[in-house]
Amino acid sequence: MGGGTVLVTGASSGIGEASVAALIGRGFEVWASVRTEEDERRLLARHGEAVTVRRCDITNPDHIRALGTELTSRGSLVGLVNNAGIAVPSPLEVLPLDQFRYQLEVNLVGQLAVAQAVLPVLRATRGRIVMVGSIGDRIAWPMLGAYHASKFGLLGLTDSLRAELAPLGIRVVLIEPGVVASRIWRSGTARGDELLAGLQFDATSAYQAQIDRTRAEALRLASRGQAPSVVAAVIAKALTATNPRPRYLVGRDAKMAALIAQLPLRLRYRITSSRV
């Protein structure tokens, strides 16, 4: 598969922004969804007419419907890169349920909503869907329970979608990166700090040591993870390979975590609970 139009969601930074560049370099006409005018201007300044930018909040049904209608009317869409995502860190005991729901809306419900909006044209073109998951869909660490719930859910969603669309000639691929140097870690840490500051419960006494270790680790990973371009290259491969694999692990840490996920449960839980 090559040429045609590909939609990349969450294209404002990290993997999404790198995927836009990688796919333009491979001759695709790229449509990129972002949420802010600033991100739109930056992408247009970098890529000019090679990218079409639309502002779209994937938790907003009207935004998704409008984008799907526009792409369906063009009839040239051959790929969807479902990349948009956030992290909402917090001890699960004190995580406000509206924030838990928002985590799932962005990382899980929104992924299906976008896929539903463009599947009419993907059926016509026998295109592909690439879901950007995480190694966090196989193994769960403390303080990121909402994030892991969304990624474990995305794994199940992707597997079912793959089975349903296979008879229609539509390939569905899951990308499972390890840690990527991206602002998601800094923004997630800021979101977690804001949540904890507004709680009545004194999380310090029960969880402060884990919170501090998780925050420090997140800030370290924000700069030391693998480059987004590495993951973007795998996404491009998933869209262009004649026979793409159902799943791609990306990064040494992802492969190590995948091995940990295969350990006996008691040993695996001992490792994850002692991480912090």
N, C-alpha and C positions, 0 to 999 in steps of 0.2 A: 504494500500500500504506500502511496506517495502522492503529494499534491493534494488539492482540495482544502477545505476549511476545517480547522480544529478550534474548539472552544476550550479555553483554560480558565477555570475559576480560581479565585484567590490569587490573582496575578500581581498583587501590589508589592510582594517581597518574597524572599526565600525561594523555595522550590518553584512556586508559580511564576515568578518573574524570570527565573533562570529557564524555565520551560518555554516561555514565550520566545526568548532569544534562541534557544536550541531548535525549536520547530521552524522559526523563520529561516534559520540557517540551512534547514533541510527542504526549503521550498514550499512550506505550507503557508496558506493564508490564515493568519492567527487572529482569532477574536479573543479578547481578554476581558474578564469581568473584575472590577474593583469597586470599592465602596466610596472613595473620596475623589474630589476634583483634583487634589494634589497628586494622587497616584495616577490619575488619568493623564495629567499634563506630563508627568515624568516619563511614562511609557511612550507617549506620542513624541516627546522630545528625543527619546533614544532610538525609536524605530520608525518614526514617520508613517508613511502610508502602508508600510508592511504590516501594521497592526491596526485592528479596529477595536476600540475600547468602549465598553459599556459599563455604566455604573449599576451594580446589581447587588443587593443584600439578599443572600440566599435563604434568609429567614422570612423574606417578604414575598408572598405568593404572587402579588401583582408584578413585581420586578421579574420574577422567574417566568411568568406567563408571557410577558412582553418580549423577553429575550428569546424564549422558545418559538414564539410566533414569527419573530423576525428571521430567525435562522431557518425555520421550516419553509418560509416563503422563498428563501434563496435556493434551497434544495441542494446545496453543495457541501453540507457538513459531513465529514467522514470520521471525525473523532471528537470525543469528549474527555478532557482531563479534569476529573473531579478532585480538586486540590484544596479548596478553601477549608480552613480549620483553625481552631483556637485551643488553648489549654486553660482550664479553670482549676487551679490547685487549691486544696483545702482538706483538712481532716473531714472525712465523710460525716462524722457525728454532728458537726456544726455547719456543714455546707447548706446554705439556704436552698430550698427546693426549686425556687425560680431560677437560680444559677445553674443547678443541675439540669433542669429542663433546657436552659439556653445552650449549655454544652452539647446536649444531644441534638438540639435543633440545628446547630451549625455543623457539627461533625457527622451527623447521621441522617436526620430527617431531611436536611437541606440537600444532601448528596442524592437521595432518591428523588426529591422534587425536581432537581435539575435534569436528572436522567429521564424522568417521565416527560419533561417538557420537550426534550429533543429526540426522543426515541422514534417518533413518526418519521423524521427525516433519516435517522440512522438505519432504520429498517429499509428504506428505499435505497440507500447507498451501501448497505451492508458494512457499515462503519464499525468503529471500535470504541469501547469505554475503558478508560484507565482510571482506576480508583487509587488515590494516594492515601495509603493507610500508614502503618507504623509497626515497628517491632513490638510496640505496646499493645498489639492485638494478640500477642501470644503469652506475654508474661506481665504481671502487674506489680508495681512498686507502691509503697505508701505515699500518701499525700497527693496522689494523682488519680484517685479512684474514679472521678467523673470522666476524666480524659480516657482512661483505660476502658470504662464502660462504653464510651462512644466508639472506640477503636475495635474492641471485641465485637460490638454490634455491627460495625462496618464490614468486618470479616465475614460474618454470617450473611449480611445483606449481599455482599459481593458474590459469595459462593452460590446463593440462590439465584441471583440475577444471571450469573454465568450459565447455570443449568437451564434457566428458562429461555435465554436468548440464543443458546447454541444451535437449536434447530432452525433459527432464523438467519444463521450465518453471521451473527454479531459476536465478536470476541470480547470478553470482559477480563481485564488483567488487574491484579492487585500488586501495587508497589509497597514494599515494607522496608522503609529506610530505618537505619539507626539514627543516632543524633546528628542533626544538621545545624550548622552555624546559621542561625536565623533569629530574627527579632521576636519570634513566637515565645522564646524562653524569657526574654526581658519583659515583654508585655504580659505574659502569663504570671511572672513573679509579681509585677505591679498589681495585677488584678487580684492575686491571692492576698497580698498585703492589705489592699483596700477592703476586701471581704472581712479579713480577720479584725481589722481596726473597727469595723462596725458591729461586731458581735457582742452580745451581753455576756455570753459564756467566756470564762477565763481559760482560753485554750493554752495559755502559757504553762500552767501546771501539768497538764496531761501530755501535750504534744510539742512543746517548744523546742526540744532537742531535735525532733524529726523535722520540724518546720525550718529550723536554722540550717540543718544539713541539706535539706532539699533546696532551699533558696540558694545556698552557696554553690551547690552542684549545678543548678540551672544557669546561674550567671557564668560559671566556668564553661559550660557547654555552649553558651551563646556565641562564644568566640573560638572554641576549640573543636567543634563538630566538623564533620566533613562538609565540603563546599556544596552549596545547592546545585551547582552545575553538574556534579557527579550524578545526583539523582535525576536531574533533567535529561542527561544523556541516556539513562535507562528508560525513562518515559518515552523518549523519542524512539528508542529501539522497540519498545512494546507496541508503538503505533505503526512501525514500518516493517518489522520482521514478518517473514512469510508465515511462520508458525510460532507465535510468541508463547512463552511459558505462562501458565495461569498465575504464577506468583514470582516476584523478583525480590530477593533479599538484597539490600544495598548497604554495604559497610561492614567492616570487621566486627563492630560491636553488635550489629544486628545478627550476624551469624553466630556470635558467641551467645547472645541471649536466646536464639533459637535452640541452641544446644541445651541451655539451662532449662528451657521449657519442656524438654524431653526427659528430664530427670524424674525419679520417683517423687511423688507429691510432697512427702514429708521433707525431703532434702531440698526441693525447690522452695518450699515455703520458709525453710530455715534460712536460705540464702536471701530471699527478698525481705524478710523481716529484720535481718541483721544488717541490711544495707545502710540503714541510718542509725 
